[in-house]
């Protein structure tokens, strides 16, 4: 569904389930009290594309907004959208609003939830070299766990331009399974700048208070987590870099996690100890000693002469 160009400069999006959204007889107004519905990835893309000409501030309410993201391929990408200069995309909070990538299929290029492409394609499919753009206060769930076996690479944000602000953005479940030989396709999680000799000069880009954590556990290749992009070369060998950019107060935790739970006690038996057992309380916020009732699954790994067993909630 193609929507008419939005005329308001500031709009609100929500996950509506009240039956009034998108019904011609009862149209929504896109205000804070009556936000537009964006409860499917296609509808989300249609809404974002309708904001290209006039809308400068886009508020995303709480909840999980699904998006097909964008892929820089030099070709049209169905059901996709790109940010434009002067826009601000503002969530309800880093742990309240989530952009979740779904339906990624490209095995040769990186898919990102938010991406502009001023370099590779001709109008009307190419994006702007951004001059002023801000994104803040949401999580990007790259959702690699939802693309197992798809041989794709998914990152969070990749925006080329100047005067870019990326603040309080959290990225999770990013990574790559893409083959693309040679070499394997790298995942770039959050990227700003993008200096290139074929583009205007990239400058004054800021990443601030961002959190990158919980990478995809079955990745096949590297993740570059926070990048001020640049260094692209032209056919004549000229190189472009980004100027006066900064990343500050960001945290990257690339620990692989699989729903960790608290250790309630550690017991050893035998002289010398022949084995140790970890006990977990799945309902406790902190370790609690004592026996646990109920069924448990057991996973063990042997280290030399000792056996370490983990009892996991089942």
The 8 nearest C-alpha neighbors of each residue, nearest first, counted from 0:
[[1, 2, 45, 42, 41, 44, 46, 78],
 [0, 2, 45, 3, 49, 48, 46, 42],
 [3, 1, 49, 45, 0, 4, 46, 48],
 [2, 4, 49, 5, 1, 6, 46, 50],
 [5, 3, 49, 50, 6, 2, 52, 51],
 [4, 6, 49, 50, 7, 3, 53, 54],
 [5, 7, 53, 4, 8, 54, 50, 52],
 [8, 6, 9, 5, 54, 53, 10, 29],
 [7, 9, 54, 55, 53, 56, 6, 10],
 [10, 8, 56, 7, 54, 57, 55, 11],
 [11, 9, 29, 57, 30, 58, 56, 7],
 [10, 12, 58, 34, 29, 30, 31, 57],
 [13, 11, 35, 59, 34, 36, 60, 58],
 [14, 12, 60, 36, 15, 34, 37, 35],
 [15, 13, 38, 36, 37, 16, 62, 12],
 [16, 14, 36, 13, 17, 38, 20, 37],
 [15, 17, 18, 14, 20, 19, 38, 36],
 [16, 18, 19, 15, 20, 14, 36, 21],
 [19, 17, 16, 20, 15, 22, 21, 25],
 [20, 18, 17, 22, 25, 21, 26, 27],
 [19, 21, 22, 36, 18, 27, 26, 15],
 [22, 20, 26, 23, 19, 27, 36, 25],
 [21, 23, 25, 24, 20, 26, 19, 18],
 [24, 22, 26, 25, 21, 20, 27, 19],
 [23, 25, 22, 26, 21, 19, 27, 20],
 [26, 24, 22, 23, 19, 27, 20, 21],
 [27, 25, 23, 22, 21, 24, 28, 20],
 [26, 28, 35, 29, 33, 20, 34, 25],
 [27, 29, 30, 33, 34, 26, 35, 10],
 [30, 28, 34, 35, 10, 11, 33, 27],
 [31, 29, 33, 34, 32, 28, 11, 10],
 [30, 32, 34, 33, 11, 29, 10, 12],
 [31, 33, 30, 34, 29, 28, 11, 27],
 [32, 34, 30, 31, 29, 28, 27, 35],
 [35, 33, 29, 11, 30, 12, 31, 13],
 [34, 36, 29, 12, 27, 13, 11, 37],
 [35, 37, 15, 13, 14, 20, 38, 12],
 [38, 36, 43, 42, 14, 39, 13, 12],
 [37, 39, 14, 36, 15, 64, 42, 43],
 [40, 38, 42, 41, 37, 43, 65, 64],
 [41, 39, 66, 65, 43, 42, 67, 44],
 [42, 40, 44, 43, 39, 78, 45, 66],
 [41, 43, 45, 39, 44, 37, 40, 46],
 [42, 44, 37, 40, 46, 41, 45, 39],
 [45, 43, 47, 41, 42, 46, 79, 80],
 [46, 44, 42, 48, 43, 47, 1, 41],
 [45, 47, 49, 43, 44, 48, 42, 50],
 [46, 48, 44, 50, 49, 45, 43, 80],
 [47, 49, 45, 50, 46, 51, 80, 44],
 [48, 50, 4, 46, 47, 5, 51, 2],
 [51, 49, 54, 47, 48, 5, 52, 53],
 [50, 52, 48, 49, 53, 83, 54, 47],
 [53, 51, 50, 54, 4, 49, 5, 6],
 [52, 54, 8, 6, 50, 51, 5, 55],
 [53, 55, 8, 50, 9, 7, 56, 52],
 [54, 56, 86, 8, 85, 9, 87, 53],
 [57, 55, 9, 87, 86, 54, 88, 8],
 [58, 56, 88, 10, 11, 9, 87, 89],
 [57, 59, 11, 89, 90, 12, 88, 10],
 [60, 58, 90, 12, 89, 11, 13, 91],
 [59, 61, 13, 91, 12, 90, 96, 58],
 [62, 60, 96, 95, 91, 59, 63, 13],
 [61, 63, 96, 97, 95, 64, 60, 14],
 [62, 64, 97, 98, 96, 65, 99, 61],
 [65, 63, 98, 99, 97, 62, 66, 38],
 [66, 64, 99, 40, 98, 100, 39, 63],
 [67, 65, 40, 100, 68, 101, 99, 64],
 [66, 68, 101, 100, 102, 40, 79, 103],
 [69, 67, 112, 66, 111, 79, 113, 100],
 [68, 70, 111, 110, 79, 114, 112, 67],
 [69, 71, 110, 72, 109, 108, 111, 76],
 [72, 70, 116, 73, 69, 108, 119, 109],
 [71, 73, 74, 70, 108, 119, 120, 75],
 [72, 74, 120, 119, 71, 75, 125, 121],
 [73, 75, 72, 120, 76, 124, 71, 119],
 [76, 74, 124, 77, 73, 72, 125, 120],
 [75, 77, 79, 74, 78, 70, 69, 72],
 [78, 76, 79, 75, 67, 80, 69, 41],
 [79, 77, 44, 41, 76, 67, 80, 45],
 [78, 80, 77, 44, 69, 76, 68, 67],
 [81, 79, 48, 44, 47, 69, 82, 78],
 [80, 82, 115, 114, 126, 83, 113, 79],
 [83, 81, 115, 80, 84, 86, 114, 113],
 [84, 82, 86, 127, 129, 85, 51, 81],
 [85, 83, 129, 130, 131, 86, 132, 82],
 [84, 86, 131, 132, 55, 83, 130, 87],
 [85, 87, 55, 132, 84, 56, 83, 133],
 [86, 88, 133, 56, 134, 132, 55, 57],
 [89, 87, 134, 57, 58, 56, 133, 135],
 [88, 90, 58, 135, 134, 136, 59, 57],
 [91, 89, 59, 136, 137, 92, 96, 58],
 [90, 92, 60, 96, 61, 95, 136, 59],
 [93, 91, 136, 95, 137, 94, 90, 96],
 [92, 94, 137, 136, 138, 95, 168, 167],
 [95, 93, 92, 96, 138, 137, 97, 136],
 [94, 96, 92, 61, 93, 91, 62, 97],
 [97, 95, 61, 137, 62, 90, 91, 92],
 [98, 96, 138, 63, 139, 137, 64, 99],
 [97, 99, 139, 64, 65, 63, 140, 138],
 [98, 100, 140, 65, 139, 66, 64, 141],
 [99, 101, 66, 141, 67, 142, 112, 65],
 [102, 100, 67, 103, 66, 99, 65, 142],
 [101, 103, 67, 104, 100, 146, 66, 145],
 [104, 102, 101, 105, 67, 110, 151, 100],
 [103, 105, 106, 102, 151, 149, 150, 110],
 [106, 104, 107, 151, 108, 103, 110, 109],
 [105, 107, 151, 177, 150, 108, 104, 179],
 [108, 106, 179, 105, 177, 109, 184, 151],
 [109, 107, 106, 105, 70, 110, 72, 71],
 [108, 110, 152, 153, 70, 111, 186, 154],
 [109, 111, 70, 153, 69, 154, 152, 68],
 [112, 110, 154, 155, 68, 113, 69, 153],
 [111, 113, 68, 155, 100, 156, 69, 114],
 [114, 112, 156, 111, 68, 157, 155, 69],
 [113, 115, 157, 158, 69, 111, 81, 156],
 [114, 116, 81, 126, 158, 82, 117, 159],
 [115, 117, 126, 118, 125, 71, 119, 114],
 [118, 116, 126, 127, 128, 125, 115, 119],
 [119, 117, 116, 120, 198, 125, 197, 73],
 [118, 120, 73, 117, 116, 72, 71, 125],
 [121, 119, 73, 125, 118, 74, 124, 122],
 [120, 122, 125, 124, 123, 119, 73, 74],
 [123, 121, 124, 125, 120, 126, 117, 75],
 [122, 124, 125, 121, 126, 120, 75, 74],
 [125, 123, 122, 75, 121, 120, 126, 74],
 [124, 126, 120, 122, 117, 121, 116, 123],
 [127, 125, 117, 116, 115, 81, 124, 128],
 [128, 126, 117, 129, 83, 115, 125, 116],
 [127, 129, 160, 117, 159, 130, 126, 198],
 [130, 128, 160, 84, 127, 131, 83, 159],
 [129, 131, 84, 161, 160, 162, 128, 132],
 [130, 132, 162, 85, 84, 163, 129, 161],
 [133, 131, 163, 86, 85, 84, 87, 164],
 [132, 134, 87, 164, 163, 165, 88, 86],
 [135, 133, 88, 165, 87, 89, 166, 164],
 [136, 134, 166, 89, 167, 168, 165, 137],
 [135, 137, 92, 93, 90, 167, 168, 89],
 [138, 136, 93, 96, 90, 92, 168, 97],
 [139, 137, 169, 97, 93, 168, 170, 96],
 [138, 140, 98, 170, 97, 155, 141, 99],
 [139, 141, 99, 171, 142, 98, 170, 172],
 [140, 142, 173, 100, 172, 153, 143, 139],
 [143, 141, 140, 144, 145, 172, 100, 99],
 [142, 144, 146, 145, 172, 141, 173, 215],
 [145, 143, 142, 146, 147, 215, 172, 216],
 [144, 146, 143, 142, 147, 101, 102, 100],
 [147, 145, 143, 149, 144, 148, 142, 151],
 [148, 146, 149, 144, 145, 143, 150, 176],
 [147, 149, 150, 146, 176, 151, 177, 145],
 [148, 150, 146, 147, 151, 104, 176, 106],
 [151, 149, 177, 176, 148, 106, 178, 152],
 [152, 150, 177, 106, 176, 149, 175, 105],
 [151, 153, 175, 109, 177, 174, 186, 176],
 [154, 152, 110, 111, 109, 141, 173, 174],
 [155, 153, 188, 111, 173, 187, 141, 186],
 [154, 156, 111, 188, 112, 139, 189, 141],
 [157, 155, 189, 113, 111, 114, 112, 190],
 [158, 156, 190, 114, 189, 191, 113, 111],
 [157, 159, 191, 114, 115, 190, 156, 160],
 [160, 158, 193, 192, 191, 128, 129, 115],
 [159, 161, 129, 128, 201, 192, 130, 158],
 [160, 162, 202, 201, 130, 163, 203, 204],
 [161, 163, 131, 203, 204, 130, 202, 132],
 [164, 162, 204, 132, 161, 131, 133, 205],
 [163, 165, 133, 205, 204, 166, 206, 132],
 [166, 164, 206, 134, 133, 135, 205, 207],
 [167, 165, 135, 207, 168, 208, 206, 209],
 [168, 166, 209, 208, 136, 135, 93, 169],
 [169, 167, 209, 137, 166, 136, 138, 135],
 [168, 170, 138, 210, 211, 209, 139, 93],
 [171, 169, 139, 211, 138, 140, 155, 212],
 [170, 172, 140, 213, 212, 173, 214, 141],
 [173, 171, 214, 215, 141, 142, 213, 143],
 [174, 172, 141, 214, 215, 154, 171, 153],
 [175, 173, 215, 218, 186, 152, 153, 222],
 [174, 176, 152, 218, 177, 186, 219, 151],
 [175, 177, 150, 219, 151, 218, 152, 178],
 [178, 176, 150, 151, 175, 106, 184, 152],
 [177, 179, 183, 180, 184, 176, 150, 106],
 [178, 180, 183, 107, 184, 177, 181, 182],
 [181, 179, 182, 183, 178, 184, 177, 107],
 [180, 182, 183, 179, 178, 184, 107, 177],
 [181, 183, 180, 179, 184, 178, 185, 220],
 [182, 184, 178, 179, 180, 181, 185, 220],
 [185, 183, 177, 179, 182, 178, 186, 175],
 [184, 186, 221, 222, 220, 183, 187, 175],
 [185, 187, 222, 174, 175, 152, 154, 188],
 [188, 186, 223, 154, 224, 222, 189, 185],
 [187, 189, 154, 224, 155, 186, 223, 225],
 [190, 188, 156, 225, 155, 157, 187, 224],
 [191, 189, 157, 226, 227, 225, 156, 228],
 [192, 190, 158, 227, 159, 157, 228, 193],
 [193, 191, 159, 228, 201, 160, 227, 241],
 [192, 194, 228, 229, 159, 191, 195, 201],
 [193, 195, 229, 240, 241, 239, 201, 192],
 [194, 196, 239, 231, 198, 197, 229, 193],
 [197, 195, 239, 198, 238, 233, 237, 232],
 [196, 198, 195, 233, 199, 118, 239, 232],
 [199, 197, 195, 196, 200, 194, 118, 128],
 [200, 198, 201, 197, 196, 195, 128, 194],
 [199, 201, 194, 202, 198, 241, 161, 195],
 [202, 200, 241, 161, 194, 160, 192, 242],
 [201, 203, 242, 161, 241, 243, 204, 244],
 [202, 204, 162, 244, 243, 161, 205, 242],
 [205, 203, 163, 244, 162, 202, 161, 164],
 [204, 206, 164, 245, 246, 244, 165, 163],
 [207, 205, 246, 165, 166, 164, 247, 245],
 [206, 208, 166, 247, 209, 248, 246, 249],
 [209, 207, 249, 248, 167, 166, 247, 210],
 [208, 210, 167, 249, 168, 207, 169, 166],
 [209, 211, 169, 250, 249, 251, 168, 212],
 [212, 210, 251, 170, 169, 252, 171, 250],
 [211, 213, 252, 171, 253, 214, 251, 170],
 [212, 214, 171, 172, 255, 253, 256, 254],
 [215, 213, 172, 173, 212, 171, 253, 216],
 [214, 216, 172, 174, 173, 217, 218, 143],
 [215, 217, 218, 255, 214, 256, 172, 174],
 [218, 216, 215, 219, 176, 174, 175, 147],
 [217, 219, 175, 176, 174, 220, 216, 215],
 [220, 218, 176, 175, 217, 221, 177, 183],
 [219, 221, 218, 185, 175, 183, 222, 184],
 [222, 220, 185, 186, 223, 219, 175, 174],
 [221, 223, 186, 224, 187, 185, 174, 220],
 [224, 222, 187, 186, 225, 188, 221, 226],
 [223, 225, 188, 222, 187, 189, 226, 211],
 [226, 224, 189, 190, 223, 188, 227, 187],
 [227, 225, 190, 228, 189, 191, 224, 223],
 [226, 228, 191, 192, 190, 229, 193, 225],
 [229, 227, 193, 192, 226, 191, 194, 190],
 [230, 228, 194, 240, 193, 241, 231, 239],
 [229, 231, 239, 240, 238, 232, 194, 195],
 [232, 230, 195, 238, 229, 239, 194, 233],
 [233, 231, 238, 237, 236, 230, 196, 234],
 [232, 234, 236, 235, 237, 196, 238, 231],
 [233, 235, 236, 232, 237, 196, 238, 197],
 [236, 234, 233, 237, 232, 238, 196, 197],
 [235, 237, 233, 234, 232, 238, 231, 196],
 [238, 236, 233, 232, 235, 196, 239, 234],
 [237, 239, 232, 230, 231, 196, 236, 195],
 [240, 238, 195, 196, 194, 230, 231, 229],
 [241, 239, 194, 229, 230, 195, 242, 238],
 [240, 242, 201, 194, 202, 229, 192, 193],
 [241, 243, 202, 244, 201, 240, 203, 200],
 [244, 242, 203, 202, 245, 241, 204, 201],
 [245, 243, 204, 203, 242, 205, 202, 241],
 [244, 246, 205, 247, 204, 206, 243, 203],
 [245, 247, 206, 205, 207, 249, 248, 244],
 [248, 246, 207, 249, 206, 245, 208, 205],
 [247, 249, 208, 207, 250, 246, 209, 206],
 [248, 250, 208, 209, 247, 210, 207, 251],
 [251, 249, 210, 211, 209, 252, 248, 208],
 [250, 252, 211, 212, 210, 253, 249, 224],
 [253, 251, 212, 254, 211, 250, 213, 210],
 [254, 252, 212, 214, 213, 255, 251, 211],
 [255, 253, 252, 256, 213, 214, 212, 251],
 [254, 256, 216, 213, 253, 214, 257, 215],
 [257, 255, 258, 254, 213, 259, 216, 214],
 [256, 258, 259, 255, 216, 213, 260, 254],
 [257, 259, 256, 260, 255, 261, 311, 213],
 [260, 258, 257, 256, 261, 262, 311, 281],
 [261, 259, 281, 258, 279, 262, 280, 311],
 [260, 262, 286, 279, 285, 263, 280, 259],
 [263, 261, 279, 286, 264, 278, 277, 260],
 [262, 264, 286, 287, 288, 279, 278, 280],
 [265, 263, 288, 278, 262, 277, 266, 287],
 [264, 266, 277, 276, 278, 275, 267, 263],
 [267, 265, 276, 275, 264, 268, 277, 278],
 [268, 266, 275, 274, 272, 276, 265, 269],
 [267, 269, 272, 274, 273, 266, 275, 270],
 [268, 270, 272, 271, 273, 267, 274, 275],
 [271, 269, 272, 268, 273, 267, 274, 305],
 [270, 272, 269, 273, 268, 274, 267, 305],
 [273, 271, 269, 270, 268, 274, 267, 275],
 [272, 274, 269, 305, 271, 268, 306, 270],
 [275, 273, 306, 305, 272, 267, 307, 268],
 [274, 276, 267, 307, 266, 308, 306, 277],
 [275, 277, 308, 266, 265, 309, 307, 278],
 [278, 276, 265, 309, 264, 310, 308, 262],
 [277, 279, 264, 263, 310, 262, 276, 265],
 [280, 278, 262, 263, 261, 281, 311, 260],
 [279, 281, 283, 282, 263, 261, 287, 278],
 [280, 282, 283, 279, 312, 260, 261, 284],
 [283, 281, 280, 284, 279, 285, 261, 260],
 [284, 282, 285, 280, 281, 286, 287, 261],
 [283, 285, 282, 286, 261, 281, 280, 260],
 [286, 284, 283, 261, 287, 263, 262, 280],
 [285, 287, 263, 262, 261, 283, 288, 280],
 [288, 286, 263, 285, 289, 280, 264, 283],
 [289, 287, 263, 264, 286, 290, 278, 262],
 [288, 290, 287, 291, 264, 263, 278, 280],
 [289, 291, 292, 288, 278, 264, 263, 280],
 [292, 290, 289, 293, 280, 278, 279, 294],
 [291, 293, 290, 294, 295, 280, 289, 312],
 [294, 292, 295, 291, 313, 312, 290, 296],
 [295, 293, 313, 292, 296, 312, 291, 311],
 [296, 294, 313, 312, 311, 310, 297, 293],
 [295, 297, 311, 313, 310, 312, 298, 294],
 [298, 296, 310, 309, 311, 295, 299, 308],
 [297, 299, 309, 308, 310, 296, 300, 311],
 [300, 298, 308, 307, 309, 297, 301, 306],
 [299, 301, 307, 306, 302, 308, 298, 309],
 [302, 300, 306, 307, 305, 303, 299, 304],
 [301, 303, 305, 306, 304, 300, 307, 299],
 [302, 304, 305, 301, 306, 300, 307, 273],
 [305, 303, 302, 306, 301, 273, 274, 272],
 [306, 304, 274, 302, 273, 303, 301, 307],
 [305, 307, 301, 274, 302, 300, 308, 275],
 [308, 306, 275, 300, 299, 274, 301, 276],
 [309, 307, 299, 276, 298, 277, 275, 306],
 [310, 308, 277, 298, 297, 311, 299, 276],
 [309, 311, 297, 278, 296, 277, 295, 308],
 [310, 312, 296, 295, 309, 313, 297, 279],
 [313, 311, 295, 281, 296, 310, 279, 294],
 [312, 295, 296, 311, 294, 293, 310, 297]]
